[in-house]
Amino acid sequence: MNSEGIEMQTFQGLQSLVKRLRSPGGCPWDQEQTHSSIRRNLLEETYEVLEAIDGGDPKALCEELGDILVQIAFHVQMAEEAGHFTMEDVLGGINGKLVKRHPHVFGDVKVGSAEEVEERWDAIKRSERGGKSSLDRVPRDLPALAYSQSVQDRAARTGFEWPSLEASLDKLAEEVGEVSRTETPEDREEEMGDVLFALVSTARQMGIHAEVALQGANRKFYERFISMETAAQGQGRSFADISQAEKLELWERSKGE
């Protein structure tokens, strides 16, 4: 507990701090914020959590999860000030949802596998939506590959997907072939979108999350490119100025590092 009586290691302490920051005599910047103005902050903090998870760094993950809690506390505080809802409403809603969606834990339903749990979860969510499409709940602001994987996952739970990996690979090859036959920029863009969608489908069939796979490829390219730039600088030259053949040689060398 600090000098102002705030319990620093409790969620209630975080709420008290946020309320103080937003109150008269608090922080001018925090007082001016709205749900929309700090929307980007929540997204950035979420990506930092993912980076900490991918890096296998428990200390960083602990810190980044704290930053996520700050964002949640701020949004709830602003909602309370506007009379929209309270933290009790948020917690009551999510706790009730967890109990309702786990009847095999909090009720007498029996399940035999994780797959059956997922099927029942989806069935409960469909009943809660009152017949609305399961695709409606996929956030439109997700990165395109993640969105594609999510909508395809949900469609697959209804039985709508390619029957095998081979069929998915055939579709991917078909879409790639169509790209080579396009003649206008508009057609190329559309067909390339179909290729990416088919690629996500193939990744799904292989149990791979396309967004995660691409993030890994991006990190690998970044590290190799930095390695090439460093090697060129070590020769007293600019990477941009060396020949294409030398660039390819450095690229092959970077793959072995």
ABEGO torsion letter per residue (X at the ends): XBAAGBBAABAAAAAAAAAAAABBGBBAAAAABBAAAAAAAAAAAAAAAAAAAAAGBAAAAAAAAAAAAAAAAAAAAAAAAAGABBAAAAAAAAAAAAAAABAAAABABBBABAAAAAAAAAAAAAAAAGGBBAAAABBAABBAAAAAAAAAAAAAAAGBBBABAAAAAAAAAAAAAAAAABABAAAAAAAAAAAAAAAAAAAAAAGBBAAAAAAAAAAAAAAAAAAAAAAAAAAGBBAAABBAAAAAAAAAAAAAX
